Amino acid sequence: MLKRAGWKCQALGCAAHGRRGRIRLYADHISERRDGAASLDPVNGQALCPKYHAEKTAQARAARMRS
């Protein structure tokens, strides 16, 4: 999945978006496993830098707590 993303953060607006190099990346589930998504589905994956991965995870957690 990271190779498919070209080893770049896929978050729009990220300063590292589209930049290859020495940035840390997380293999992120687009739809969270806790919400019933398949854990190994390659279509459900995206590469995110630490900042955007943490932001997306916090938003998903807050949404779960509201429901």
PQR file with spaces between the fields and no chain letter, atoms N, CA, C, O and H, PARSE charges and radii, in Angstrom:
ATOM       1  N    MET     1       0.819   -1.174    0.000 -0.4000 1.5000
ATOM       2  CA   MET     1       0.000    0.000    0.000 -0.0000 2.0000
ATOM       3  C    MET     1       0.873    1.251    0.000  0.5500 1.7000
ATOM       4  O    MET     1       0.585    2.201   -0.728 -0.5500 1.4000
ATOM       5  N    LEU     2       1.920    1.265    0.795 -0.4000 1.5000
ATOM       6  CA   LEU     2       2.821    2.414    0.809 -0.0000 2.0000
ATOM       7  C    LEU     2       3.528    2.563   -0.537  0.5500 1.7000
ATOM       8  O    LEU     2       3.736    3.675   -1.023 -0.5500 1.4000
ATOM       9  H    LEU     2       2.153    0.493    1.386  0.4000 1.0000
ATOM      10  N    LYS     3       3.887    1.439   -1.122 -0.4000 1.5000
ATOM      11  CA   LYS     3       4.520    1.478   -2.444 -0.0000 2.0000
ATOM      12  C    LYS     3       3.541    2.035   -3.473  0.5500 1.7000
ATOM      13  O    LYS     3       3.919    2.847   -4.318 -0.5500 1.4000
ATOM      14  H    LYS     3       3.717    0.536   -0.726  0.4000 1.0000
ATOM      15  N    ARG     4       2.272    1.597   -3.402 -0.4000 1.5000
ATOM      16  CA   ARG     4       1.248    2.093   -4.327 -0.0000 2.0000
ATOM      17  C    ARG     4       1.087    3.612   -4.196  0.5500 1.7000
ATOM      18  O    ARG     4       0.818    4.295   -5.183 -0.5500 1.4000
ATOM      19  H    ARG     4       1.964    0.938   -2.715  0.4000 1.0000
ATOM      20  N    ALA     5       1.252    4.133   -2.986 -0.4000 1.5000
ATOM      21  CA   ALA     5       1.131    5.573   -2.736 -0.0000 2.0000
ATOM      22  C    ALA     5       2.394    6.328   -3.144  0.5500 1.7000
ATOM      23  O    ALA     5       2.469    7.549   -3.001 -0.5500 1.4000
ATOM      24  H    ALA     5       1.470    3.578   -2.184  0.4000 1.0000
ATOM      25  N    GLY     6       3.375    5.602   -3.646 -0.4000 1.5000
ATOM      26  CA   GLY     6       4.622    6.247   -4.056 -0.0000 2.0000
ATOM      27  C    GLY     6       5.454    6.725   -2.880  0.5500 1.7000
ATOM      28  O    GLY     6       6.287    7.620   -3.022 -0.5500 1.4000
ATOM      29  H    GLY     6       3.315    4.611   -3.762  0.4000 1.0000
ATOM      30  N    TRP     7       5.224    6.124   -1.713 -0.4000 1.5000
ATOM      31  CA   TRP     7       5.934    6.480   -0.481 -0.0000 2.0000
ATOM      32  C    TRP     7       5.731    7.958   -0.137  0.5500 1.7000
ATOM      33  O    TRP     7       6.656    8.633    0.316 -0.5500 1.4000
ATOM      34  H    TRP     7       4.547    5.397   -1.598  0.4000 1.0000
ATOM      35  N    LYS     8       4.506    8.452   -0.359 -0.4000 1.5000
ATOM      36  CA   LYS     8       4.161    9.848   -0.080 -0.0000 2.0000
ATOM      37  C    LYS     8       2.898    9.898    0.759  0.5500 1.7000
ATOM      38  O    LYS     8       2.043    9.018    0.654 -0.5500 1.4000
ATOM      39  H    LYS     8       3.755    7.904   -0.727  0.4000 1.0000
ATOM      40  N    CYS     9       2.775   10.929    1.596 -0.4000 1.5000
ATOM      41  CA   CYS     9       1.546   11.142    2.362 -0.0000 2.0000
ATOM      42  C    CYS     9       0.436   11.486    1.378  0.5500 1.7000
ATOM      43  O    CYS     9       0.626   12.313    0.486 -0.5500 1.4000
ATOM      44  H    CYS     9       3.469   11.644    1.681  0.4000 1.0000
ATOM      45  N    GLN    10      -0.712   10.857    1.536 -0.4000 1.5000
ATOM      46  CA   GLN    10      -1.822   11.064    0.616 -0.0000 2.0000
ATOM      47  C    GLN    10      -2.830   12.094    1.110  0.5500 1.7000
ATOM      48  O    GLN    10      -3.839   12.326    0.445 -0.5500 1.4000
ATOM      49  H    GLN    10      -0.867   10.185    2.259  0.4000 1.0000
ATOM      50  N    ALA    11      -2.583   12.715    2.255 -0.4000 1.5000
ATOM      51  CA   ALA    11      -3.512   13.714    2.786 -0.0000 2.0000
ATOM      52  C    ALA    11      -3.373   15.016    2.008  0.5500 1.7000
ATOM      53  O    ALA    11      -2.280   15.572    1.898 -0.5500 1.4000
ATOM      54  H    ALA    11      -1.763   12.527    2.796  0.4000 1.0000
ATOM      55  N    LEU    12      -4.483   15.491    1.473 -0.4000 1.5000
ATOM      56  CA   LEU    12      -4.465   16.779    0.791 -0.0000 2.0000
ATOM      57  C    LEU    12      -4.228   17.873    1.822  0.5500 1.7000
ATOM      58  O    LEU    12      -4.807   17.841    2.908 -0.5500 1.4000
ATOM      59  H    LEU    12      -5.370   15.039    1.562  0.4000 1.0000
ATOM      60  N    GLY    13      -3.402   18.817    1.497 -0.4000 1.5000
ATOM      61  CA   GLY    13      -3.089   19.889    2.430 -0.0000 2.0000
ATOM      62  C    GLY    13      -1.856   19.613    3.273  0.5500 1.7000
ATOM      63  O    GLY    13      -1.381   20.499    3.983 -0.5500 1.4000
ATOM      64  H    GLY    13      -2.932   18.843    0.615  0.4000 1.0000
ATOM      65  N    CYS    14      -1.341   18.419    3.206 -0.4000 1.5000
ATOM      66  CA   CYS    14      -0.144   18.064    3.967 -0.0000 2.0000
ATOM      67  C    CYS    14       1.080   18.687    3.297  0.5500 1.7000
ATOM      68  O    CYS    14       1.212   18.649    2.074 -0.5500 1.4000
ATOM      69  H    CYS    14      -1.726   17.699    2.630  0.4000 1.0000
ATOM      70  N    ALA    15       1.963   19.255    4.097 -0.4000 1.5000
ATOM      71  CA   ALA    15       3.187   19.843    3.550 -0.0000 2.0000
ATOM      72  C    ALA    15       4.042   18.774    2.873  0.5500 1.7000
ATOM      73  O    ALA    15       4.818   19.078    1.968 -0.5500 1.4000
ATOM      74  H    ALA    15       1.855   19.287    5.090  0.4000 1.0000
ATOM      75  N    ALA    16       3.900   17.532    3.308 -0.4000 1.5000
ATOM      76  CA   ALA    16       4.666   16.430    2.728 -0.0000 2.0000
ATOM      77  C    ALA    16       3.911   15.748    1.587  0.5500 1.7000
ATOM      78  O    ALA    16       4.443   14.828    0.966 -0.5500 1.4000
ATOM      79  H    ALA    16       3.269   17.285    4.044  0.4000 1.0000
ATOM      80  N    HIS    17       2.669   16.187    1.299 -0.4000 1.5000
ATOM      81  CA   HIS    17       1.858   15.561    0.245 -0.0000 2.0000
ATOM      82  C    HIS    17       2.599   15.645   -1.085  0.5500 1.7000
ATOM      83  O    HIS    17       3.015   16.721   -1.513 -0.5500 1.4000
ATOM      84  H    HIS    17       2.237   16.934    1.803  0.4000 1.0000
ATOM      85  N    GLY    18       2.754   14.510   -1.718 -0.4000 1.5000
ATOM      86  CA   GLY    18       3.414   14.471   -3.012 -0.0000 2.0000
ATOM      87  C    GLY    18       4.928   14.536   -2.944  0.5500 1.7000
ATOM      88  O    GLY    18       5.589   14.510   -3.982 -0.5500 1.4000
ATOM      89  H    GLY    18       2.416   13.635   -1.370  0.4000 1.0000
ATOM      90  N    ARG    19       5.489   14.618   -1.753 -0.4000 1.5000
ATOM      91  CA   ARG    19       6.941   14.702   -1.617 -0.0000 2.0000
ATOM      92  C    ARG    19       7.483   13.359   -1.169  0.5500 1.7000
ATOM      93  O    ARG    19       7.102   12.837   -0.121 -0.5500 1.4000
ATOM      94  H    ARG    19       4.951   14.639   -0.910  0.4000 1.0000
ATOM      95  N    ARG    20       8.354   12.821   -1.952 -0.4000 1.5000
ATOM      96  CA   ARG    20       9.032   11.581   -1.573 -0.0000 2.0000
ATOM      97  C    ARG    20      10.221   11.923   -0.714  0.5500 1.7000
ATOM      98  O    ARG    20      10.789   13.010   -0.815 -0.5500 1.4000
ATOM      99  H    ARG    20       8.664   13.245   -2.803  0.4000 1.0000
ATOM     100  N    GLY    21      10.583   11.015    0.106 -0.4000 1.5000
ATOM     101  CA   GLY    21      11.804   11.255    0.858 -0.0000 2.0000
ATOM     102  C    GLY    21      11.739   10.691    2.251  0.5500 1.7000
ATOM     103  O    GLY    21      11.102    9.668    2.507 -0.5500 1.4000
ATOM     104  H    GLY    21      10.122   10.132    0.188  0.4000 1.0000
ATOM     105  N    ARG    22      12.402   11.371    3.131 -0.4000 1.5000
ATOM     106  CA   ARG    22      12.591   10.856    4.477 -0.0000 2.0000
ATOM     107  C    ARG    22      11.482   11.320    5.408  0.5500 1.7000
ATOM     108  O    ARG    22      11.737   11.987    6.410 -0.5500 1.4000
ATOM     109  H    ARG    22      12.919   12.201    2.923  0.4000 1.0000
ATOM     110  N    ILE    23      10.262   10.964    5.072 -0.4000 1.5000
ATOM     111  CA   ILE    23       9.153   11.241    5.972 -0.0000 2.0000
ATOM     112  C    ILE    23       8.611    9.909    6.470  0.5500 1.7000
ATOM     113  O    ILE    23       8.604    8.919    5.738 -0.5500 1.4000
ATOM     114  H    ILE    23      10.055   10.421    4.257  0.4000 1.0000
ATOM     115  N    ARG    24       8.166    9.891    7.698 -0.4000 1.5000
ATOM     116  CA   ARG    24       7.579    8.679    8.270 -0.0000 2.0000
ATOM     117  C    ARG    24       6.150    8.565    7.753  0.5500 1.7000
ATOM     118  O    ARG    24       5.431    9.561    7.671 -0.5500 1.4000
ATOM     119  H    ARG    24       8.172   10.695    8.292  0.4000 1.0000
ATOM     120  N    LEU    25       5.747    7.364    7.409 -0.4000 1.5000
ATOM     121  CA   LEU    25       4.392    7.132    6.915 -0.0000 2.0000
ATOM     122  C    LEU    25       3.731    6.005    7.688  0.5500 1.7000
ATOM     123  O    LEU    25       4.386    5.063    8.133 -0.5500 1.4000
ATOM     124  H    LEU    25       6.330    6.554    7.475  0.4000 1.0000
ATOM     125  N    TYR    26       2.429    6.120    7.837 -0.4000 1.5000
ATOM     126  CA   TYR    26       1.615    5.071    8.442 -0.0000 2.0000
ATOM     127  C    TYR    26       0.700    4.482    7.376  0.5500 1.7000
ATOM     128  O    TYR    26       0.148    5.215    6.556 -0.5500 1.4000
ATOM     129  H    TYR    26       1.897    6.885    7.475  0.4000 1.0000
ATOM     130  N    ALA    27       0.541    3.181    7.386 -0.4000 1.5000
ATOM     131  CA   ALA    27      -0.456    2.518    6.546 -0.0000 2.0000
ATOM     132  C    ALA    27      -1.776    2.633    7.301  0.5500 1.7000
ATOM     133  O    ALA    27      -1.991    1.950    8.302 -0.5500 1.4000
ATOM     134  H    ALA    27       0.990    2.586    8.053  0.4000 1.0000
ATOM     135  N    ASP    28      -2.646    3.496    6.816 -0.4000 1.5000
ATOM     136  CA   ASP    28      -3.890    3.832    7.503 -0.0000 2.0000
ATOM     137  C    ASP    28      -5.074    3.148    6.844  0.5500 1.7000
ATOM     138  O    ASP    28      -5.135    3.038    5.620 -0.5500 1.4000
ATOM     139  H    ASP    28      -2.471    4.051    6.003  0.4000 1.0000
ATOM     140  N    HIS    29      -6.018    2.688    7.663 -0.4000 1.5000
ATOM     141  CA   HIS    29      -7.277    2.156    7.138 -0.0000 2.0000
ATOM     142  C    HIS    29      -8.205    3.331    6.858  0.5500 1.7000
ATOM     143  O    HIS    29      -8.471    4.129    7.757 -0.5500 1.4000
ATOM     144  H    HIS    29      -5.968    2.778    8.657  0.4000 1.0000
ATOM     145  N    ILE    30      -8.698    3.453    5.643 -0.4000 1.5000
ATOM     146  CA   ILE    30      -9.615    4.537    5.291 -0.0000 2.0000
ATOM     147  C    ILE    30     -10.884    4.401    6.121  0.5500 1.7000
ATOM     148  O    ILE    30     -11.308    5.354    6.776 -0.5500 1.4000
ATOM     149  H    ILE    30      -8.482    2.806    4.913  0.4000 1.0000
ATOM     150  N    SER    31     -11.484    3.225    6.095 -0.4000 1.5000
ATOM     151  CA   SER    31     -12.598    2.901    6.992 -0.0000 2.0000
ATOM     152  C    SER    31     -12.007    2.073    8.120  0.5500 1.7000
ATOM     153  O    SER    31     -11.364    1.053    7.871 -0.5500 1.4000
ATOM     154  H    SER    31     -11.139    2.451    5.563  0.4000 1.0000
ATOM     155  N    GLU    32     -12.218    2.498    9.343 -0.4000 1.5000
ATOM     156  CA   GLU    32     -11.575    1.861   10.488 -0.0000 2.0000
ATOM     157  C    GLU    32     -12.035    0.424   10.701  0.5500 1.7000
ATOM     158  O    GLU    32     -13.196    0.089   10.466 -0.5500 1.4000
ATOM     159  H    GLU    32     -12.741    3.326    9.545  0.4000 1.0000
ATOM     160  N    ARG    33     -11.115   -0.411   11.144 -0.4000 1.5000
ATOM     161  CA   ARG    33     -11.449   -1.806   11.451 -0.0000 2.0000
ATOM     162  C    ARG    33     -12.503   -1.873   12.540  0.5500 1.7000
ATOM     163  O    ARG    33     -13.371   -2.745   12.501 -0.5500 1.4000
ATOM     164  H    ARG    33     -10.172   -0.139   11.335  0.4000 1.0000
ATOM     165  N    ARG    34     -12.445   -0.978   13.501 -0.4000 1.5000
ATOM     166  CA   ARG    34     -13.446   -0.960   14.577 -0.0000 2.0000
ATOM     167  C    ARG    34     -14.843   -0.700   14.040  0.5500 1.7000
ATOM     168  O    ARG    34     -15.838   -1.045   14.678 -0.5500 1.4000
ATOM     169  H    ARG    34     -11.740   -0.270   13.532  0.4000 1.0000
ATOM     170  N    ASP    35     -14.911   -0.092   12.867 -0.4000 1.5000
ATOM     171  CA   ASP    35     -16.204    0.203   12.253 -0.0000 2.0000
ATOM     172  C    ASP    35     -16.619   -0.882   11.262  0.5500 1.7000
ATOM     173  O    ASP    35     -17.580   -0.710   10.513 -0.5500 1.4000
ATOM     174  H    ASP    35     -14.103    0.188   12.349  0.4000 1.0000
ATOM     175  N    GLY    36     -15.886   -2.008   11.263 -0.4000 1.5000
ATOM     176  CA   GLY    36     -16.268   -3.155   10.454 -0.0000 2.0000
ATOM     177  C    GLY    36     -15.529   -3.322    9.141  0.5500 1.7000
ATOM     178  O    GLY    36     -15.868   -4.211    8.360 -0.5500 1.4000
ATOM     179  H    GLY    36     -15.105   -2.147   11.872  0.4000 1.0000
ATOM     180  N    ALA    37     -14.539   -2.502    8.877 -0.4000 1.5000
ATOM     181  CA   ALA    37     -13.794   -2.618    7.621 -0.0000 2.0000
ATOM     182  C    ALA    37     -12.843   -3.815    7.675  0.5500 1.7000
ATOM     183  O    ALA    37     -12.376   -4.208    8.744 -0.5500 1.4000
ATOM     184  H    ALA    37     -14.263   -1.780    9.512  0.4000 1.0000
ATOM     185  N    ALA    38     -12.570   -4.381    6.508 -0.4000 1.5000
ATOM     186  CA   ALA    38     -11.638   -5.506    6.413 -0.0000 2.0000
ATOM     187  C    ALA    38     -10.219   -5.012    6.693  0.5500 1.7000
ATOM     188  O    ALA    38      -9.811   -3.965    6.191 -0.5500 1.4000
ATOM     189  H    ALA    38     -12.949   -4.062    5.639  0.4000 1.0000
ATOM     190  N    SER    39      -9.480   -5.759    7.485 -0.4000 1.5000
ATOM     191  CA   SER    39      -8.153   -5.298    7.900 -0.0000 2.0000
ATOM     192  C    SER    39      -7.099   -5.386    6.803  0.5500 1.7000
ATOM     193  O    SER    39      -6.150   -4.602    6.806 -0.5500 1.4000
ATOM     194  H    SER    39      -9.811   -6.609    7.893  0.4000 1.0000
ATOM     195  N    LEU    40      -7.240   -6.308    5.880 -0.4000 1.5000
ATOM     196  CA   LEU    40      -6.205   -6.488    4.858 -0.0000 2.0000
ATOM     197  C    LEU    40      -6.667   -6.116    3.454  0.5500 1.7000
ATOM     198  O    LEU    40      -6.028   -6.512    2.480 -0.5500 1.4000
ATOM     199  H    LEU    40      -8.011   -6.945    5.878  0.4000 1.0000
ATOM     200  N    ASP    41      -7.743   -5.377    3.324 -0.4000 1.5000
ATOM     201  CA   ASP    41      -8.245   -4.960    2.017 -0.0000 2.0000
ATOM     202  C    ASP    41      -7.377   -3.816    1.492  0.5500 1.7000
ATOM     203  O    ASP    41      -7.392   -2.732    2.074 -0.5500 1.4000
ATOM     204  H    ASP    41      -8.263   -5.054    4.115  0.4000 1.0000
ATOM     205  N    PRO    42      -6.617   -4.025    0.407 -0.5600 1.5000
ATOM     206  CA   PRO    42      -5.723   -2.978   -0.089  0.2800 2.0000
ATOM     207  C    PRO    42      -6.458   -1.716   -0.556  0.5500 1.7000
ATOM     208  O    PRO    42      -5.876   -0.631   -0.555 -0.5500 1.4000
ATOM     209  N    VAL    43      -7.704   -1.844   -0.948 -0.4000 1.5000
ATOM     210  CA   VAL    43      -8.488   -0.681   -1.380 -0.0000 2.0000
ATOM     211  C    VAL    43      -8.815    0.214   -0.181  0.5500 1.7000
ATOM     212  O    VAL    43      -9.085    1.404   -0.344 -0.5500 1.4000
ATOM     213  H    VAL    43      -8.176   -2.725   -0.949  0.4000 1.0000
ATOM     214  N    ASN    44      -8.788   -0.358    1.006 -0.4000 1.5000
ATOM     215  CA   ASN    44      -9.119    0.373    2.225 -0.0000 2.0000
ATOM     216  C    ASN    44      -7.877    0.981    2.882  0.5500 1.7000
ATOM     217  O    ASN    44      -7.899    1.269    4.079 -0.5500 1.4000
ATOM     218  H    ASN    44      -8.568   -1.324    1.139  0.4000 1.0000
ATOM     219  N    GLY    45      -6.821    1.177    2.140 -0.4000 1.5000
ATOM     220  CA   GLY    45      -5.594    1.697    2.728 -0.0000 2.0000
ATOM     221  C    GLY    45      -5.112    2.977    2.082  0.5500 1.7000
ATOM     222  O    GLY    45      -5.347    3.229    0.900 -0.5500 1.4000
ATOM     223  H    GLY    45      -6.803    0.943    1.168  0.4000 1.0000
ATOM     224  N    GLN    46      -4.428    3.788    2.890 -0.4000 1.5000
ATOM     225  CA   GLN    46      -3.796    5.001    2.381 -0.0000 2.0000
ATOM     226  C    GLN    46      -2.560    5.281    3.224  0.5500 1.7000
ATOM     227  O    GLN    46      -2.474    4.857    4.377 -0.5500 1.4000
ATOM     228  H    GLN    46      -4.238    3.585    3.850  0.4000 1.0000
ATOM     229  N    ALA    47      -1.609    5.994    2.644 -0.4000 1.5000
ATOM     230  CA   ALA    47      -0.396    6.376    3.355 -0.0000 2.0000
ATOM     231  C    ALA    47      -0.600    7.755    3.959  0.5500 1.7000
ATOM     232  O    ALA    47      -0.967    8.697    3.257 -0.5500 1.4000
ATOM     233  H    ALA    47      -1.679    6.339    1.708  0.4000 1.0000
ATOM     234  N    LEU    48      -0.361    7.876    5.267 -0.4000 1.5000
ATOM     235  CA   LEU    48      -0.501    9.165    5.944 -0.0000 2.0000
ATOM     236  C    LEU    48       0.727    9.446    6.805  0.5500 1.7000
ATOM     237  O    LEU    48       1.292    8.536    7.413 -0.5500 1.4000
ATOM     238  H    LEU    48      -0.062    7.111    5.838  0.4000 1.0000
ATOM     239  N    CYS    49       1.131   10.712    6.851 -0.4000 1.5000
ATOM     240  CA   CYS    49       2.211   11.127    7.747 -0.0000 2.0000
ATOM     241  C    CYS    49       1.673   11.110    9.179  0.5500 1.7000
ATOM     242  O    CYS    49       0.458   11.045    9.371 -0.5500 1.4000
ATOM     243  H    CYS    49       0.672   11.451    6.358  0.4000 1.0000
ATOM     244  N    PRO    50       2.542   11.166   10.184 -0.5600 1.5000
ATOM     245  CA   PRO    50       2.079   11.096   11.572  0.2800 2.0000
ATOM     246  C    PRO    50       1.029   12.145   11.935  0.5500 1.7000
ATOM     247  O    PRO    50       0.069   11.833   12.641 -0.5500 1.4000
ATOM     248  N    LYS    51       1.194   13.378   11.466 -0.4000 1.5000
ATOM     249  CA   LYS    51       0.247   14.446   11.805 -0.0000 2.0000
ATOM     250  C    LYS    51      -1.161   14.112   11.324  0.5500 1.7000
ATOM     251  O    LYS    51      -2.116   14.191   12.097 -0.5500 1.4000
ATOM     252  H    LYS    51       1.973   13.632   10.893  0.4000 1.0000
ATOM     253  N    TYR    52      -1.294   13.741   10.056 -0.4000 1.5000
ATOM     254  CA   TYR    52      -2.617   13.473    9.506 -0.0000 2.0000
ATOM     255  C    TYR    52      -3.185   12.143    9.987  0.5500 1.7000
ATOM     256  O    TYR    52      -4.402   11.996   10.094 -0.5500 1.4000
ATOM     257  H    TYR    52      -0.518   13.676    9.428  0.4000 1.0000
ATOM     258  N    HIS    53      -2.325   11.179   10.277 -0.4000 1.5000
ATOM     259  CA   HIS    53      -2.804    9.912   10.824 -0.0000 2.0000
ATOM     260  C    HIS    53      -3.415   10.141   12.207  0.5500 1.7000
ATOM     261  O    HIS    53      -4.492    9.623   12.504 -0.5500 1.4000
ATOM     262  H    HIS    53      -1.336   11.298   10.191  0.4000 1.0000
ATOM     263  N    ALA    54      -2.733   10.912   13.047 -0.4000 1.5000
ATOM     264  CA   ALA    54      -3.248   11.201   14.391 -0.0000 2.0000
ATOM     265  C    ALA    54      -4.543   12.000   14.313  0.5500 1.7000
ATOM     266  O    ALA    54      -5.480   11.744   15.070 -0.5500 1.4000
ATOM     267  H    ALA    54      -1.859   11.333   12.806  0.4000 1.0000
ATOM     268  N    GLU    55      -4.599   12.965   13.403 -0.4000 1.5000
ATOM     269  CA   GLU    55      -5.799   13.792   13.241 -0.0000 2.0000
ATOM     270  C    GLU    55      -6.996   12.949   12.803  0.5500 1.7000
ATOM     271  O    GLU    55      -8.090   13.086   13.350 -0.5500 1.4000
ATOM     272  H    GLU    55      -3.839   13.173   12.788  0.4000 1.0000
ATOM     273  N    LYS    56      -6.787   12.084   11.822 -0.4000 1.5000
ATOM     274  CA   LYS    56      -7.869   11.236   11.315 -0.0000 2.0000
ATOM     275  C    LYS    56      -8.333   10.257   12.393  0.5500 1.7000
ATOM     276  O    LYS    56      -9.533   10.033   12.552 -0.5500 1.4000
ATOM     277  H    LYS    56      -5.899   11.972   11.377  0.4000 1.0000
ATOM     278  N    THR    57      -7.395    9.676   13.128 -0.4000 1.5000
ATOM     279  CA   THR    57      -7.736    8.734   14.190 -0.0000 2.0000
ATOM     280  C    THR    57      -8.546    9.420   15.288  0.5500 1.7000
ATOM     281  O    THR    57      -9.520    8.854   15.783 -0.5500 1.4000
ATOM     282  H    THR    57      -6.420    9.858   12.999  0.4000 1.0000
ATOM     283  N    ALA    58      -8.152   10.633   15.671 -0.4000 1.5000
ATOM     284  CA   ALA    58      -8.879   11.375   16.708 -0.0000 2.0000
ATOM     285  C    ALA    58     -10.294   11.715   16.248  0.5500 1.7000
ATOM     286  O    ALA    58     -11.235   11.638   17.038 -0.5500 1.4000
ATOM     287  H    ALA    58      -7.360   11.093   15.269  0.4000 1.0000
ATOM     288  N    GLN    59     -10.452   12.087   14.988 -0.4000 1.5000
ATOM     289  CA   GLN    59     -11.782   12.403   14.456 -0.0000 2.0000
ATOM     290  C    GLN    59     -12.675   11.169   14.458  0.5500 1.7000
ATOM     291  O    GLN    59     -13.851   11.256   14.812 -0.5500 1.4000
ATOM     292  H    GLN    59      -9.687   12.150   14.346  0.4000 1.0000
ATOM     293  N    ALA    60     -12.130   10.030   14.068 -0.4000 1.5000
ATOM     294  CA   ALA    60     -12.909    8.786   14.048 -0.0000 2.0000
ATOM     295  C    ALA    60     -13.303    8.379   15.467  0.5500 1.7000
ATOM     296  O    ALA    60     -14.426    7.930   15.696 -0.5500 1.4000
ATOM     297  H    ALA    60     -11.175    9.960   13.781  0.4000 1.0000
ATOM     298  N    ARG    61     -12.389    8.534   16.412 -0.4000 1.5000
ATOM     299  CA   ARG    61     -12.676    8.200   17.810 -0.0000 2.0000
ATOM     300  C    ARG    61     -13.783    9.108   18.359  0.5500 1.7000
ATOM     301  O    ARG    61     -14.692    8.635   19.041 -0.5500 1.4000
ATOM     302  H    ARG    61     -11.476    8.899   16.227  0.4000 1.0000
ATOM     303  N    ALA    62     -13.708   10.396   18.065 -0.4000 1.5000
ATOM     304  CA   ALA    62     -14.730   11.342   18.529 -0.0000 2.0000
ATOM     305  C    ALA    62     -16.090   11.014   17.923  0.5500 1.7000
ATOM     306  O    ALA    62     -17.110   11.106   18.606 -0.5500 1.4000
ATOM     307  H    ALA    62     -12.969   10.781   17.511  0.4000 1.0000
ATOM     308  N    ALA    63     -16.114   10.633   16.653 -0.4000 1.5000
ATOM     309  CA   ALA    63     -17.375   10.273   15.992 -0.0000 2.0000
ATOM     310  C    ALA    63     -17.990    9.036   16.638  0.5500 1.7000
ATOM     311  O    ALA    63     -19.205    8.970   16.822 -0.5500 1.4000
ATOM     312  H    ALA    63     -15.285   10.557   16.099  0.4000 1.0000
ATOM     313  N    ARG    64     -17.148    8.044   16.986 -0.4000 1.5000
ATOM     314  CA   ARG    64     -17.653    6.840   17.651 -0.0000 2.0000
ATOM     315  C    ARG    64     -18.227    7.174   19.023  0.5500 1.7000
ATOM     316  O    ARG    64     -19.240    6.603   19.425 -0.5500 1.4000
ATOM     317  H    ARG    64     -16.161    8.097   16.837  0.4000 1.0000
ATOM     318  N    MET    65     -17.598    8.081   19.733 -0.4000 1.5000
ATOM     319  CA   MET    65     -18.065    8.438   21.075 -0.0000 2.0000
ATOM     320  C    MET    65     -19.393    9.200   21.017  0.5500 1.7000
ATOM     321  O    MET    65     -20.211    9.095   21.931 -0.5500 1.4000
ATOM     322  H    MET    65     -16.775    8.546   19.407  0.4000 1.0000
ATOM     323  N    ARG    66     -19.607    9.965   19.943 -0.4000 1.5000
ATOM     324  CA   ARG    66     -20.862   10.706   19.799 -0.0000 2.0000
ATOM     325  C    ARG    66     -22.030    9.787   19.487  0.5500 1.7000
ATOM     326  O    ARG    66     -23.171   10.092   19.835 -0.5500 1.4000
ATOM     327  H    ARG    66     -18.943   10.050   19.200  0.4000 1.0000
ATOM     328  N    SER    67     -21.757    8.667   18.836 -0.4000 1.5000
ATOM     329  CA   SER    67     -22.862    7.776   18.444 -0.0000 2.0000
ATOM     330  C    SER    67     -23.125    6.693   19.458  0.5500 1.7000
ATOM     331  O    SER    67     -24.022    5.872   19.266 -0.5500 1.4000
ATOM     332  H    SER    67     -20.830    8.419   18.553  0.4000 1.0000
